Amino acid sequence: MNLFRLAGDITHLLSIVVLFRKIRTTKSCAGISLKTQELYGLVFLTRYIDLVIKYHSLYNTLGKLIFIGTSLATVWHMRYHKLVKQTYNKDQDTFRHYYLILLCVGLALLIPRSFTVIEVLWAFSIYLEAVAILPQLVLLQRSRNIDNLTGNYVFLLGAYRALYLLNWIYRFFTGLHRVLWIPWVSGLVQTALYADFFYYYIKSWKKHEELKLPA
């Protein structure tokens, strides 16, 4: 644990709080991609399957349970809540996310840390998290108006990943100097996907304008 990882975990948790606040207080999921939320649910279920076989710490266990529970709760609200589901932008959320799943399954089988079930699932979750935001970014590009809560949610998700990159750099120079290719490369790809969004988010914030992404 270090300051960058702690800040990353807090930022990740804040993104979930912002998303839940939007859904629970407005009874709306407008601007939120169900496909991205389903991908994140799959990410957490496959990454944290070790909960049933290994205990690390109370902090670690609670964090894993929170991320699994909130991701599944978000998907449930968007699919089944009688009010929230009516606000879902189904016609705009058309990214074929199953292609991402198939791609990441292939990568996990070809390039895991080791060929065990836990390690292949872990590698799959890392690869999938790197691209899980794509349906959300595509949906935002198609949306005319991006409300503040949705914009803040996506910004916090990107900030969390950027902080985790700093965490890995810090651990490299203060630890065993091990190169962790799978999370490093995946983290760089994921952060790069947010670059365009960061630019327009900061630009709109500075000018006090409505956030809009180029089509």
GROMACS elastic network, one bead per residue, 0.5 to 0.9 nm:
[ bonds ]
;  ai    aj funct       b0    kb
    1     4     6  0.82818   500
    1     5     6  0.62433   500
    1     6     6  0.68376   500
    1   167     6  0.88508   500
    2     5     6  0.54639   500
    2     6     6  0.61543   500
    2     7     6  0.85887   500
    2   167     6  0.72332   500
    2   170     6  0.83908   500
    2   171     6  0.84157   500
    3     6     6  0.51146   500
    3     7     6  0.60054   500
    3     8     6  0.84400   500
    3   167     6  0.78305   500
    4     7     6  0.51115   500
    4     8     6  0.60176   500
    4     9     6  0.86082   500
    4   163     6  0.56675   500
    4   164     6  0.65632   500
    4   165     6  0.85714   500
    4   166     6  0.62676   500
    4   168     6  0.87153   500
    4   170     6  0.80791   500
    5     9     6  0.60902   500
    5    10     6  0.85337   500
    5   160     6  0.88316   500
    5   163     6  0.67738   500
    5   164     6  0.58514   500
    5   165     6  0.89765   500
    5   166     6  0.81158   500
    5   167     6  0.53800   500
    5   168     6  0.85154   500
    6     9     6  0.51283   500
    6    10     6  0.61721   500
    6    11     6  0.85193   500
    6   163     6  0.89648   500
    6   167     6  0.89293   500
    7    10     6  0.51013   500
    7    11     6  0.60077   500
    7    12     6  0.84929   500
    7   160     6  0.76454   500
    7   163     6  0.69322   500
    7   164     6  0.85561   500
    8    11     6  0.50634   500
    8    12     6  0.60647   500
    8    13     6  0.85555   500
    8   159     6  0.74487   500
    8   161     6  0.69827   500
    8   162     6  0.79305   500
    8   163     6  0.51150   500
    8   164     6  0.58049   500
    8   167     6  0.83111   500
    9    12     6  0.50654   500
    9    13     6  0.61594   500
    9    14     6  0.85717   500
    9    63     6  0.85632   500
    9   160     6  0.69325   500
    9   163     6  0.88320   500
    9   164     6  0.85129   500
   10    13     6  0.50519   500
   10    14     6  0.60896   500
   10    15     6  0.86660   500
   10   160     6  0.80494   500
   11    15     6  0.62596   500
   11    16     6  0.88073   500
   11   156     6  0.59550   500
   11   157     6  0.72946   500
   11   159     6  0.70066   500
   11   160     6  0.53212   500
   11   163     6  0.86843   500
   12    15     6  0.51800   500
   12    16     6  0.66299   500
   12    17     6  0.88743   500
   12   156     6  0.66165   500
   12   157     6  0.59733   500
   12   158     6  0.88548   500
   12   159     6  0.81357   500
   12   160     6  0.53744   500
   12   161     6  0.83198   500
   13    16     6  0.51710   500
   13    17     6  0.63220   500
   13    18     6  0.87465   500
   13    63     6  0.88607   500
   13    66     6  0.87165   500
   13    67     6  0.81579   500
   13   156     6  0.89537   500
   14    18     6  0.61083   500
   14    19     6  0.85403   500
   14   153     6  0.80818   500
   14   156     6  0.71244   500
   14   157     6  0.87353   500
   15    18     6  0.51471   500
   15    19     6  0.62262   500
   15    20     6  0.86598   500
   15   152     6  0.75109   500
   15   154     6  0.73683   500
   15   155     6  0.81072   500
   15   156     6  0.52354   500
   15   157     6  0.59584   500
   15   160     6  0.86349   500
   16    19     6  0.50664   500
   16    20     6  0.60996   500
   16    21     6  0.84333   500
   16    67     6  0.83647   500
   16    70     6  0.74011   500
   16    71     6  0.83933   500
   16   153     6  0.73678   500
   16   156     6  0.89497   500
   16   157     6  0.86881   500
   17    20     6  0.51571   500
   17    21     6  0.59694   500
   17    22     6  0.85721   500
   17   153     6  0.85578   500
   18    21     6  0.50614   500
   18    22     6  0.62508   500
   18    23     6  0.87827   500
   18   149     6  0.63721   500
   18   150     6  0.79951   500
   18   152     6  0.73576   500
   18   153     6  0.58277   500
   18   156     6  0.89711   500
   19    22     6  0.51883   500
   19    23     6  0.63714   500
   19    24     6  0.86113   500
   19    29     6  0.87488   500
   19    32     6  0.87407   500
   19    74     6  0.84551   500
   19   149     6  0.70765   500
   19   150     6  0.71092   500
   19   152     6  0.87681   500
   19   153     6  0.60233   500
   20    23     6  0.50950   500
   20    24     6  0.57873   500
   20    25     6  0.81053   500
   20    70     6  0.83657   500
   20    74     6  0.74870   500
   21    24     6  0.52778   500
   21    25     6  0.56391   500
   21    26     6  0.77742   500
   21   149     6  0.82448   500
   22    25     6  0.56729   500
   22    26     6  0.56590   500
   22    27     6  0.73125   500
   22    28     6  0.68640   500
   22    29     6  0.72666   500
   22   149     6  0.62646   500
   22   150     6  0.76978   500
   23    26     6  0.56567   500
   23    28     6  0.51150   500
   23    29     6  0.56256   500
   23    30     6  0.88360   500
   23    74     6  0.82701   500
   23    77     6  0.80263   500
   23    78     6  0.86953   500
   23    84     6  0.71048   500
   24    27     6  0.52829   500
   24    28     6  0.75911   500
   24    84     6  0.86306   500
   25    28     6  0.80328   500
   26    29     6  0.82375   500
   26    84     6  0.86082   500
   27    81     6  0.89251   500
   27    83     6  0.62138   500
   27    84     6  0.50916   500
   27    85     6  0.88562   500
   27    87     6  0.82631   500
   28    31     6  0.89046   500
   28    78     6  0.85948   500
   28    83     6  0.73282   500
   28    85     6  0.76825   500
   28    86     6  0.79670   500
   28    87     6  0.55121   500
   28    88     6  0.75464   500
   29    32     6  0.54614   500
   29    33     6  0.82729   500
   29    34     6  0.87608   500
   29    77     6  0.86048   500
   29    78     6  0.66923   500
   29    84     6  0.59969   500
   29    85     6  0.73503   500
   29    86     6  0.85788   500
   29    87     6  0.57561   500
   29    88     6  0.56005   500
   29    89     6  0.80805   500
   29   150     6  0.89794   500
   30    33     6  0.83892   500
   30    84     6  0.85697   500
   30    87     6  0.53740   500
   30    88     6  0.53857   500
   30    89     6  0.60718   500
   30   146     6  0.89927   500
   30   147     6  0.88550   500
   30   150     6  0.85591   500
   31    87     6  0.88573   500
   31    88     6  0.75779   500
   31    89     6  0.67460   500
   31    93     6  0.89558   500
   31   136     6  0.81224   500
   31   139     6  0.69103   500
   31   140     6  0.65303   500
   31   143     6  0.70132   500
   31   145     6  0.84300   500
   31   146     6  0.67426   500
   31   147     6  0.78160   500
   31   150     6  0.66210   500
   32    35     6  0.88733   500
   32    36     6  0.81938   500
   32    37     6  0.82582   500
   32    78     6  0.89858   500
   32    88     6  0.74127   500
   32    89     6  0.76953   500
   32    93     6  0.85619   500
   32   136     6  0.65997   500
   32   139     6  0.76564   500
   32   140     6  0.82134   500
   32   150     6  0.69925   500
   33    36     6  0.53186   500
   33    37     6  0.64738   500
   33    38     6  0.87586   500
   33    88     6  0.80431   500
   33    89     6  0.76989   500
   33    90     6  0.84652   500
   33    92     6  0.88821   500
   33    93     6  0.60154   500
   33   133     6  0.88536   500
   33   135     6  0.63257   500
   33   137     6  0.85680   500
   33   138     6  0.89445   500
   33   139     6  0.66261   500
   33   140     6  0.87127   500
   34    37     6  0.50098   500
   34    38     6  0.61172   500
   34    39     6  0.85922   500
   34    74     6  0.85295   500
   34    75     6  0.66141   500
   34    78     6  0.67472   500
   34    79     6  0.81476   500
   34    88     6  0.78810   500
   34    89     6  0.87753   500
   34    90     6  0.84114   500
   34    93     6  0.74828   500
   34   135     6  0.84846   500
   34   136     6  0.82422   500
   35    38     6  0.50597   500
   35    39     6  0.62035   500
   35    40     6  0.86807   500
   35    75     6  0.88677   500
   35    93     6  0.73563   500
   35    94     6  0.84909   500
   35    95     6  0.77206   500
   35    96     6  0.85147   500
   35    97     6  0.65372   500
   35   132     6  0.83547   500
   35   135     6  0.63692   500
   35   136     6  0.77153   500
   36    39     6  0.50390   500
   36    40     6  0.62456   500
   36    41     6  0.86254   500
   36    97     6  0.79237   500
   36   132     6  0.54950   500
   36   133     6  0.57950   500
   36   134     6  0.73014   500
   36   135     6  0.56317   500
   36   136     6  0.58473   500
   37    40     6  0.50905   500
   37    41     6  0.61916   500
   37    42     6  0.86807   500
   37    71     6  0.65377   500
   37    72     6  0.82113   500
   37    74     6  0.71002   500
   37    75     6  0.61972   500
   37   132     6  0.81466   500
   37   133     6  0.87017   500
   37   136     6  0.86808   500
   38    42     6  0.62905   500
   38    43     6  0.86127   500
   38    71     6  0.76507   500
   38    72     6  0.78376   500
   38    74     6  0.87774   500
   38    75     6  0.63352   500
   38   132     6  0.88233   500
   39    42     6  0.50621   500
   39    43     6  0.61414   500
   39    44     6  0.88027   500
   39    97     6  0.78523   500
   39   100     6  0.89885   500
   39   101     6  0.80687   500
   39   128     6  0.73341   500
   39   129     6  0.76257   500
   39   132     6  0.57155   500
   39   133     6  0.85298   500
   40    44     6  0.62522   500
   40    45     6  0.85451   500
   40    68     6  0.87487   500
   40    71     6  0.66496   500
   40    72     6  0.88825   500
   40   125     6  0.87832   500
   40   128     6  0.81400   500
   40   129     6  0.67367   500
   40   132     6  0.65435   500
   40   133     6  0.86359   500
   41    44     6  0.53811   500
   41    45     6  0.61721   500
   41    46     6  0.86698   500
   41    67     6  0.82561   500
   41    68     6  0.64470   500
   41    69     6  0.86712   500
   41    70     6  0.86053   500
   41    71     6  0.51144   500
   41    72     6  0.59061   500
   41    75     6  0.79856   500
   42    45     6  0.51568   500
   42    46     6  0.61318   500
   42    47     6  0.84001   500
   42    68     6  0.88289   500
   42    71     6  0.88829   500
   42   125     6  0.75085   500
   42   128     6  0.85053   500
   43    46     6  0.55354   500
   43    47     6  0.60046   500
   43    48     6  0.84216   500
   43    68     6  0.88589   500
   43   122     6  0.86628   500
   43   124     6  0.77899   500
   43   126     6  0.74162   500
   43   127     6  0.89226   500
   43   128     6  0.64844   500
   43   129     6  0.61963   500
   43   132     6  0.86048   500
   44    47     6  0.51100   500
   44    48     6  0.57509   500
   44    49     6  0.81540   500
   44    64     6  0.75711   500
   44    67     6  0.67128   500
   44    68     6  0.55671   500
   44    71     6  0.80866   500
   44   125     6  0.71280   500
   44   129     6  0.89902   500
   45    48     6  0.55901   500
   45    49     6  0.60211   500
   45    68     6  0.63585   500
   45   125     6  0.84414   500
   46    49     6  0.54946   500
   46    50     6  0.86106   500
   46   118     6  0.83854   500
   46   121     6  0.54642   500
   46   122     6  0.64484   500
   46   124     6  0.76409   500
   46   125     6  0.60153   500
   47    50     6  0.74362   500
   47   118     6  0.81746   500
   47   119     6  0.89548   500
   47   121     6  0.63064   500
   47   123     6  0.80998   500
   47   124     6  0.80251   500
   47   125     6  0.54855   500
   47   126     6  0.78163   500
   48    51     6  0.57863   500
   48    52     6  0.86254   500
   48    64     6  0.63850   500
   48    65     6  0.84778   500
   48    68     6  0.82001   500
   48   122     6  0.80193   500
   49    52     6  0.63564   500
   49    53     6  0.80107   500
   49   118     6  0.76174   500
   49   121     6  0.83953   500
   49   122     6  0.87437   500
   50    53     6  0.52482   500
   50    54     6  0.57417   500
   50    55     6  0.82375   500
   50   118     6  0.72083   500
   51    54     6  0.56540   500
   51    55     6  0.66323   500
   51    56     6  0.88668   500
   51    61     6  0.71354   500
   51    64     6  0.80343   500
   51    65     6  0.87574   500
   52    55     6  0.81592   500
   55    58     6  0.82060   500
   55    60     6  0.83248   500
   55    61     6  0.72329   500
   56    59     6  0.83631   500
   56    60     6  0.63001   500
   56    61     6  0.71142   500
   57    60     6  0.51444   500
   57    61     6  0.61332   500
   57    62     6  0.85455   500
   58    61     6  0.51324   500
   58    62     6  0.59675   500
   58    63     6  0.83561   500
   59    62     6  0.53720   500
   59    63     6  0.60551   500
   59    64     6  0.86465   500
   60    63     6  0.52214   500
   60    64     6  0.62728   500
   60    65     6  0.87485   500
   61    64     6  0.52449   500
   61    65     6  0.62496   500
   61    66     6  0.86254   500
   62    65     6  0.51427   500
   62    66     6  0.60604   500
   62    67     6  0.86553   500
   63    66     6  0.51615   500
   63    67     6  0.62800   500
   63    68     6  0.86751   500
   64    67     6  0.53017   500
   64    68     6  0.62043   500
   64    69     6  0.84811   500
   65    68     6  0.52014   500
   65    69     6  0.58587   500
   65    70     6  0.83697   500
   66    69     6  0.51615   500
   66    70     6  0.58930   500
   66    71     6  0.83339   500
   67    70     6  0.54020   500
   67    71     6  0.60283   500
   67    72     6  0.85542   500
   68    71     6  0.54199   500
   68    72     6  0.62581   500
   68    73     6  0.85648   500
   69    72     6  0.53488   500
   69    73     6  0.60305   500
   69    74     6  0.86046   500
   70    74     6  0.60351   500
   70    75     6  0.86330   500
   71    74     6  0.51727   500
   71    75     6  0.64045   500
   71    76     6  0.87068   500
   72    75     6  0.51557   500
   72    76     6  0.61640   500
   72    77     6  0.87060   500
   73    76     6  0.50032   500
   73    77     6  0.61971   500
   73    78     6  0.86690   500
   74    77     6  0.52028   500
   74    78     6  0.62786   500
   74    79     6  0.86349   500
   75    78     6  0.52032   500
   75    79     6  0.60966   500
   75    80     6  0.83524   500
   76    79     6  0.51891   500
   76    80     6  0.55951   500
   76    81     6  0.70028   500
   77    80     6  0.54622   500
   77    82     6  0.83059   500
   77    83     6  0.87822   500
   77    84     6  0.62858   500
   77    85     6  0.67729   500
   78    81     6  0.63701   500
   78    82     6  0.89797   500
   78    83     6  0.89937   500
   78    84     6  0.58327   500
   78    86     6  0.83952   500
   78    87     6  0.84139   500
   78    88     6  0.67755   500
   79    82     6  0.86343   500
   79    84     6  0.80410   500
   79    85     6  0.54959   500
   79    88     6  0.85251   500
   80    83     6  0.85842   500
   80    84     6  0.78263   500
   80    85     6  0.61138   500
   81    84     6  0.53433   500
   81    85     6  0.56281   500
   81    86     6  0.84102   500
   82    85     6  0.59700   500
   82    86     6  0.69797   500
   83    86     6  0.55708   500
   83    87     6  0.72995   500
   84    87     6  0.55871   500
   84    88     6  0.70658   500
   85    88     6  0.53932   500
   86    89     6  0.85640   500
   87    90     6  0.87562   500
   88    91     6  0.87014   500
   88    93     6  0.86292   500
   89    92     6  0.55166   500
   89    93     6  0.60531   500
   89   139     6  0.84159   500
   90    93     6  0.50833   500
   90    94     6  0.70833   500
   91    94     6  0.65514   500
   92    95     6  0.84237   500
   92   138     6  0.85499   500
   92   139     6  0.59982   500
   92   142     6  0.66696   500
   92   143     6  0.78650   500
   93    96     6  0.89804   500
   93   135     6  0.68677   500
   93   136     6  0.78353   500
   93   138     6  0.77586   500
   93   139     6  0.55760   500
   93   142     6  0.88147   500
   94    97     6  0.84507   500
   94   135     6  0.76839   500
   94   138     6  0.86920   500
   94   139     6  0.80174   500
   95    98     6  0.87819   500
   95   134     6  0.80174   500
   95   135     6  0.53505   500
   95   136     6  0.87492   500
   95   138     6  0.73634   500
   95   139     6  0.82099   500
   96    99     6  0.60443   500
   96   100     6  0.77186   500
   96   135     6  0.80248   500
   97   100     6  0.52291   500
   97   101     6  0.66877   500
   97   102     6  0.89660   500
   97   132     6  0.81792   500
   97   134     6  0.84911   500
   97   135     6  0.70373   500
   98   102     6  0.62695   500
   98   103     6  0.85668   500
   99   102     6  0.51376   500
   99   103     6  0.61018   500
   99   104     6  0.85842   500
  100   103     6  0.50759   500
  100   104     6  0.61247   500
  100   105     6  0.85368   500
  100   128     6  0.70571   500
  100   131     6  0.72814   500
  100   132     6  0.78636   500
  101   104     6  0.52076   500
  101   105     6  0.60979   500
  101   106     6  0.86503   500
  101   124     6  0.85895   500
  101   128     6  0.67666   500
  102   105     6  0.50876   500
  102   106     6  0.62790   500
  102   107     6  0.87332   500
  103   106     6  0.52192   500
  103   107     6  0.63301   500
  103   108     6  0.86871   500
  103   127     6  0.88300   500
  103   128     6  0.85688   500
  104   108     6  0.59755   500
  104   109     6  0.85144   500
  104   123     6  0.84608   500
  104   124     6  0.56108   500
  104   125     6  0.80677   500
  104   126     6  0.87267   500
  104   127     6  0.56517   500
  104   128     6  0.57453   500
  105   108     6  0.51331   500
  105   109     6  0.62514   500
  105   110     6  0.86422   500
  105   120     6  0.86527   500
  105   121     6  0.86593   500
  105   123     6  0.88383   500
  105   124     6  0.58789   500
  105   127     6  0.85772   500
  105   128     6  0.85488   500
  106   109     6  0.52517   500
  106   110     6  0.61765   500
  106   111     6  0.84452   500
  106   124     6  0.84992   500
  107   110     6  0.50289   500
  107   111     6  0.55900   500
  107   112     6  0.76980   500
  107   123     6  0.80771   500
  107   124     6  0.72254   500
  107   127     6  0.75662   500
  108   111     6  0.53058   500
  108   112     6  0.52805   500
  108   113     6  0.89369   500
  108   119     6  0.86380   500
  108   120     6  0.54678   500
  108   121     6  0.72515   500
  108   122     6  0.82069   500
  108   123     6  0.52625   500
  108   125     6  0.85559   500
  108   126     6  0.89458   500
  108   127     6  0.75227   500
  109   112     6  0.63431   500
  109   115     6  0.78999   500
  109   120     6  0.63783   500
  109   123     6  0.85108   500
  109   124     6  0.81615   500
  111   114     6  0.82094   500
  111   115     6  0.88979   500
  111   120     6  0.83391   500
  111   123     6  0.77450   500
  111   182     6  0.82525   500
  112   115     6  0.64486   500
  112   116     6  0.85887   500
  112   119     6  0.63576   500
  112   120     6  0.54383   500
  112   121     6  0.86239   500
  112   122     6  0.81231   500
  112   123     6  0.55279   500
  112   124     6  0.81307   500
  112   182     6  0.79401   500
  113   116     6  0.87322   500
  113   119     6  0.62704   500
  113   120     6  0.75250   500
  113   122     6  0.88816   500
  113   123     6  0.72995   500
  113   182     6  0.79269   500
  114   117     6  0.88828   500
  114   119     6  0.59641   500
  114   120     6  0.72066   500
  115   118     6  0.85042   500
  115   119     6  0.65585   500
  115   120     6  0.63532   500
  116   119     6  0.52775   500
  116   120     6  0.60659   500
  116   121     6  0.85316   500
  117   120     6  0.52774   500
  117   121     6  0.61396   500
  117   122     6  0.85085   500
  118   121     6  0.52379   500
  118   122     6  0.60631   500
  118   123     6  0.86634   500
  119   123     6  0.60941   500
  119   124     6  0.84873   500
  120   123     6  0.51243   500
  120   124     6  0.61011   500
  120   125     6  0.86434   500
  121   125     6  0.61990   500
  121   126     6  0.87248   500
  122   125     6  0.51590   500
  122   126     6  0.63656   500
  122   127     6  0.87627   500
  123   126     6  0.51442   500
  123   127     6  0.62088   500
  123   128     6  0.85057   500
  123   182     6  0.72065   500
  123   183     6  0.83664   500
  124   127     6  0.52335   500
  124   128     6  0.59897   500
  124   129     6  0.85056   500
  125   128     6  0.50879   500
  125   129     6  0.59769   500
  125   130     6  0.86107   500
  126   129     6  0.52596   500
  126   130     6  0.64351   500
  126   182     6  0.74278   500
  126   183     6  0.63972   500
  126   186     6  0.67191   500
  126   187     6  0.83102   500
  127   130     6  0.53259   500
  127   131     6  0.71060   500
  127   132     6  0.88323   500
  127   182     6  0.78476   500
  127   183     6  0.80659   500
  127   186     6  0.60035   500
  127   187     6  0.88353   500
  128   131     6  0.55333   500
  128   132     6  0.57892   500
  128   186     6  0.87869   500
  129   133     6  0.75735   500
  129   186     6  0.80949   500
  129   187     6  0.86578   500
  129   190     6  0.75985   500
  130   133     6  0.74868   500
  130   134     6  0.89675   500
  130   186     6  0.54120   500
  130   187     6  0.62681   500
  130   188     6  0.83050   500
  130   189     6  0.62699   500
  130   191     6  0.80445   500
  130   193     6  0.85297   500
  131   134     6  0.56850   500
  131   135     6  0.86446   500
  131   186     6  0.85929   500
  131   189     6  0.78952   500
  131   190     6  0.62299   500
  131   193     6  0.79661   500
  132   135     6  0.70078   500
  132   136     6  0.80422   500
  132   190     6  0.85985   500
  133   136     6  0.52655   500
  133   137     6  0.62533   500
  133   138     6  0.87356   500
  133   154     6  0.85168   500
  133   157     6  0.89483   500
  133   190     6  0.80971   500
  133   193     6  0.80660   500
  133   194     6  0.84814   500
  134   137     6  0.51418   500
  134   138     6  0.61505   500
  134   139     6  0.85487   500
  134   193     6  0.77486   500
  135   138     6  0.51577   500
  135   139     6  0.61142   500
  135   140     6  0.86730   500
  136   139     6  0.50820   500
  136   140     6  0.62390   500
  136   141     6  0.87249   500
  136   154     6  0.83797   500
  137   140     6  0.50897   500
  137   141     6  0.63020   500
  137   142     6  0.88072   500
  137   154     6  0.85869   500
  137   193     6  0.87269   500
  137   194     6  0.84134   500
  137   197     6  0.79269   500
  137   213     6  0.89910   500
  138   141     6  0.51276   500
  138   142     6  0.64869   500
  138   143     6  0.88352   500
  138   215     6  0.88161   500
  139   142     6  0.51630   500
  139   143     6  0.62620   500
  140   143     6  0.50097   500
  140   144     6  0.80013   500
  140   145     6  0.83550   500
  140   146     6  0.68602   500
  140   151     6  0.89302   500
  140   212     6  0.80684   500
  140   213     6  0.69311   500
  141   144     6  0.77848   500
  141   212     6  0.75615   500
  141   213     6  0.52376   500
  141   214     6  0.61986   500
  141   215     6  0.52680   500
  142   213     6  0.83113   500
  142   214     6  0.86998   500
  142   215     6  0.65020   500
  143   146     6  0.65985   500
  143   212     6  0.81557   500
  143   213     6  0.84173   500
  144   212     6  0.70546   500
  144   213     6  0.85928   500
  145   210     6  0.75243   500
  145   211     6  0.72800   500
  145   212     6  0.67533   500
  146   149     6  0.83861   500
  146   150     6  0.65480   500
  146   151     6  0.63989   500
  146   210     6  0.73562   500
  146   211     6  0.58766   500
  146   212     6  0.65626   500
  146   213     6  0.87510   500
  147   150     6  0.55469   500
  147   151     6  0.62888   500
  147   152     6  0.86555   500
  147   210     6  0.79503   500
  147   211     6  0.76255   500
  148   151     6  0.50833   500
  148   152     6  0.59477   500
  148   153     6  0.84349   500
  148   210     6  0.83270   500
  148   211     6  0.79252   500
  149   152     6  0.50844   500
  149   153     6  0.60168   500
  149   154     6  0.87283   500
  150   153     6  0.50575   500
  150   154     6  0.63819   500
  150   155     6  0.86058   500
  151   154     6  0.53904   500
  151   155     6  0.61351   500
  151   156     6  0.86511   500
  151   201     6  0.73938   500
  151   211     6  0.74220   500
  152   155     6  0.50010   500
  152   156     6  0.60593   500
  152   157     6  0.85710   500
  152   201     6  0.86993   500
  153   156     6  0.53076   500
  153   157     6  0.63385   500
  153   158     6  0.88233   500
  154   157     6  0.50881   500
  154   158     6  0.63298   500
  154   159     6  0.86424   500
  154   194     6  0.86460   500
  154   197     6  0.84995   500
  155   158     6  0.51729   500
  155   159     6  0.61177   500
  155   160     6  0.86155   500
  155   194     6  0.81965   500
  155   197     6  0.78001   500
  155   198     6  0.68648   500
  155   201     6  0.76109   500
  156   160     6  0.60374   500
  156   161     6  0.86859   500
  157   160     6  0.51954   500
  157   161     6  0.65749   500
  157   162     6  0.88907   500
  158   161     6  0.52617   500
  158   162     6  0.63273   500
  158   163     6  0.87307   500
  158   190     6  0.80638   500
  158   191     6  0.64188   500
  158   193     6  0.87935   500
  158   194     6  0.60123   500
  158   195     6  0.86338   500
  158   197     6  0.89757   500
  158   198     6  0.80476   500
  159   162     6  0.50313   500
  159   163     6  0.61394   500
  159   164     6  0.86065   500
  159   191     6  0.83910   500
  159   194     6  0.89859   500
  160   163     6  0.52036   500
  160   164     6  0.63230   500
  160   165     6  0.88705   500
  161   164     6  0.50559   500
  161   165     6  0.64523   500
  161   166     6  0.89178   500
  161   187     6  0.67067   500
  161   188     6  0.87243   500
  161   190     6  0.73855   500
  161   191     6  0.63100   500
  162   165     6  0.51507   500
  162   166     6  0.66243   500
  162   167     6  0.87693   500
  162   187     6  0.78648   500
  162   188     6  0.83722   500
  162   190     6  0.88209   500
  162   191     6  0.61186   500
  163   166     6  0.50834   500
  163   167     6  0.62173   500
  163   168     6  0.88187   500
  164   168     6  0.62792   500
  164   169     6  0.86485   500
  164   187     6  0.79032   500
  165   168     6  0.51962   500
  165   169     6  0.63495   500
  165   170     6  0.86435   500
  165   183     6  0.88968   500
  165   184     6  0.71511   500
  165   187     6  0.65469   500
  165   188     6  0.74952   500
  165   191     6  0.86275   500
  166   169     6  0.50424   500
  166   170     6  0.60611   500
  166   171     6  0.85380   500
  167   170     6  0.51039   500
  167   171     6  0.61363   500
  167   172     6  0.85963   500
  168   171     6  0.50578   500
  168   172     6  0.60987   500
  168   173     6  0.87989   500
  168   180     6  0.84758   500
  168   183     6  0.88161   500
  168   184     6  0.75255   500
  169   172     6  0.51167   500
  169   173     6  0.64965   500
  169   174     6  0.86932   500
  170   173     6  0.54478   500
  170   174     6  0.61087   500
  170   175     6  0.80984   500
  171   174     6  0.51383   500
  171   175     6  0.52141   500
  171   176     6  0.78246   500
  171   177     6  0.75954   500
  171   178     6  0.87035   500
  172   175     6  0.54263   500
  172   176     6  0.64512   500
  172   178     6  0.61186   500
  172   179     6  0.72826   500
  173   176     6  0.76360   500
  173   177     6  0.59602   500
  174   177     6  0.74004   500
  175   178     6  0.77952   500
  179   184     6  0.80762   500
  180   183     6  0.61307   500
  180   184     6  0.59607   500
  180   185     6  0.84282   500
  181   184     6  0.51543   500
  181   185     6  0.57856   500
  181   186     6  0.81202   500
  182   185     6  0.56630   500
  182   186     6  0.60169   500
  182   187     6  0.83427   500
  183   186     6  0.51039   500
  183   187     6  0.56711   500
  183   188     6  0.84134   500
  184   187     6  0.51035   500
  184   188     6  0.61890   500
  184   189     6  0.86806   500
  185   188     6  0.51113   500
  185   189     6  0.62471   500
  185   190     6  0.86086   500
  186   189     6  0.51227   500
  186   190     6  0.61232   500
  186   191     6  0.86105   500
  187   190     6  0.50364   500
  187   191     6  0.60672   500
  187   192     6  0.84600   500
  188   191     6  0.51771   500
  188   192     6  0.60430   500
  188   193     6  0.86722   500
  189   192     6  0.51128   500
  189   193     6  0.63617   500
  190   193     6  0.52472   500
  190   194     6  0.68508   500
  191   194     6  0.52790   500
  191   195     6  0.66267   500
  192   195     6  0.51354   500
  192   196     6  0.80856   500
  193   196     6  0.71103   500
  193   197     6  0.80269   500
  194   197     6  0.52397   500
  194   198     6  0.60394   500
  194   199     6  0.87124   500
  195   198     6  0.51371   500
  195   199     6  0.63522   500
  195   200     6  0.89838   500
  196   199     6  0.52112   500
  196   200     6  0.65814   500
  196   201     6  0.86228   500
  196   213     6  0.84647   500
  197   200     6  0.53864   500
  197   201     6  0.59438   500
  197   202     6  0.85375   500
  197   213     6  0.72308   500
  198   201     6  0.50473   500
  198   202     6  0.60170   500
  198   203     6  0.83125   500
  199   202     6  0.54840   500
  199   203     6  0.60491   500
  199   204     6  0.86502   500
  200   204     6  0.59803   500
  200   205     6  0.83990   500
  200   211     6  0.69314   500
  200   212     6  0.71405   500
  200   213     6  0.66530   500
  200   214     6  0.89464   500
  201   204     6  0.52953   500
  201   205     6  0.61334   500
  201   206     6  0.86908   500
  201   211     6  0.62038   500
  201   212     6  0.81419   500
  201   213     6  0.86433   500
  202   206     6  0.61079   500
  202   207     6  0.86094   500
  203   206     6  0.53025   500
  203   207     6  0.63147   500
  203   208     6  0.84030   500
  203   209     6  0.82377   500
  203   211     6  0.83957   500
  204   207     6  0.51939   500
  204   208     6  0.56470   500
  204   210     6  0.61483   500
  204   211     6  0.54655   500
  204   212     6  0.79608   500
  205   208     6  0.50053   500
  205   209     6  0.65298   500
  205   210     6  0.81992   500
  205   211     6  0.79237   500
  206   209     6  0.78434   500
  207   210     6  0.88672   500
  208   211     6  0.89437   500
  209   212     6  0.87953   500
